[in-house]
Amino acid sequence: MPIYAVMCSACGKQDEIHRSFDRYNELPQCCGQSMVRVISAPMVMGDIQPYKSMIDGTIVNSRSRHREHLKTHGCLEVGNEKLMAKKPEPPPGLKETLIRIANEKLH
């Protein structure tokens, strides 16, 4: 979804908005009037710098090669790993304790 820079003509407040192309003309209100779009520079993220792998000594010179290299060798990139939520284990004997209490209350 594109990000657009907008500014209030009255107070000068600037903001960034996310809009799909079909909502291009929907602009937020500020000071009782619609904000106007302003031209802003796009953010361009460069590729990673080449480095020598500590795993096998090969040169890795792109982000896609870096991810492929880590995956091939069974490594995870810290910060990008998918964390698996562990289901908490009940304390030992909980089931038996609940059954015992339920039976005591019923009798």
C-alpha positions as CSV (number, residue, x, y, z in Angstrom):
1,M,0.0,0.0,0.0
2,P,1.5,3.4,-1.0
3,I,2.6,5.9,1.6
4,Y,1.8,9.6,0.8
5,A,3.2,12.7,2.5
6,V,0.5,15.3,3.4
7,M,0.6,18.8,4.9
8,C,-2.0,21.2,6.4
9,S,-2.0,24.5,4.5
10,A,-3.2,26.3,7.6
11,C,-0.9,25.1,10.4
12,G,1.9,23.4,8.5
13,K,1.4,20.0,10.2
14,Q,2.9,17.2,8.2
15,D,2.0,13.5,8.2
16,E,2.3,10.3,6.2
17,I,-0.8,8.4,5.2
18,H,-1.3,4.9,3.8
19,R,-3.8,4.7,1.0
20,S,-4.6,2.2,-1.7
21,F,-4.8,3.5,-5.2
22,D,-8.6,3.4,-5.3
23,R,-8.6,5.8,-2.2
24,Y,-6.0,8.2,-3.7
25,N,-8.2,11.3,-3.4
26,E,-9.3,10.6,0.2
27,L,-7.2,13.0,2.3
28,P,-7.4,13.6,6.1
29,Q,-8.8,16.8,7.6
30,C,-6.8,19.3,9.6
31,C,-7.9,22.8,10.8
32,G,-11.3,22.2,9.1
33,Q,-9.9,21.6,5.6
34,S,-8.4,18.8,3.6
35,M,-4.7,18.4,3.8
36,V,-2.7,18.6,0.6
37,R,-0.1,16.1,-0.8
38,V,3.5,17.2,-0.8
39,I,6.3,15.7,-2.8
40,S,8.7,13.6,-0.7
41,A,11.7,11.4,-1.6
42,P,11.2,7.7,-1.6
43,M,13.1,5.6,0.9
44,V,15.4,3.2,-0.9
45,M,17.2,0.5,1.1
46,G,20.4,-0.7,-0.3
47,D,21.6,-4.2,-0.5
48,I,23.9,-5.7,2.1
49,Q,27.6,-5.3,1.9
50,P,29.5,-8.4,0.7
51,Y,30.9,-10.5,3.5
52,K,32.9,-13.8,3.9
53,S,30.7,-16.5,5.5
54,M,32.0,-17.9,8.8
55,I,30.2,-21.2,7.9
56,D,32.1,-22.2,4.8
57,G,34.2,-19.2,3.7
58,T,32.3,-18.3,0.6
59,I,31.5,-14.7,-0.3
60,V,27.9,-13.6,0.2
61,N,27.1,-10.5,-1.8
62,S,23.3,-10.0,-1.8
63,R,20.4,-10.2,0.7
64,S,18.8,-13.0,-1.3
65,R,22.1,-15.0,-1.3
66,H,22.4,-14.4,2.4
67,R,19.0,-15.8,3.2
68,E,19.6,-18.8,0.8
69,H,23.0,-19.4,2.4
70,L,21.6,-19.4,6.0
71,K,18.7,-21.7,5.0
72,T,21.1,-24.2,3.2
73,H,23.2,-24.5,6.3
74,G,20.2,-24.7,8.8
75,C,20.9,-21.4,10.4
76,L,18.5,-18.7,11.5
77,E,18.9,-14.9,11.1
78,V,18.5,-13.5,14.6
79,G,15.5,-11.2,14.6
80,N,13.9,-12.8,11.6
81,E,13.2,-16.2,13.0
82,K,9.7,-17.5,13.5
83,L,9.0,-18.1,17.1
84,M,6.8,-21.1,17.9
85,A,4.4,-20.5,20.8
86,K,4.7,-23.3,23.3
87,K,1.6,-24.6,24.9
88,P,2.1,-24.3,28.7
89,E,2.3,-27.7,30.5
90,P,-0.1,-28.0,33.5
91,P,1.5,-28.6,36.9
92,P,2.0,-32.3,37.7
93,G,-1.0,-33.9,39.4
94,L,-3.4,-31.1,38.5
95,K,-5.8,-33.4,36.7
96,E,-6.0,-35.8,39.7
97,T,-6.4,-32.9,42.1
98,L,-9.4,-31.5,40.1
99,I,-11.0,-35.0,39.9
100,R,-10.6,-35.5,43.6
101,I,-12.1,-32.0,44.5
102,A,-15.0,-32.6,42.0
103,N,-15.8,-36.0,43.6
104,E,-15.6,-34.5,47.1
105,K,-18.1,-31.8,46.2
106,L,-20.5,-34.2,44.5
107,H,-20.7,-36.6,47.4
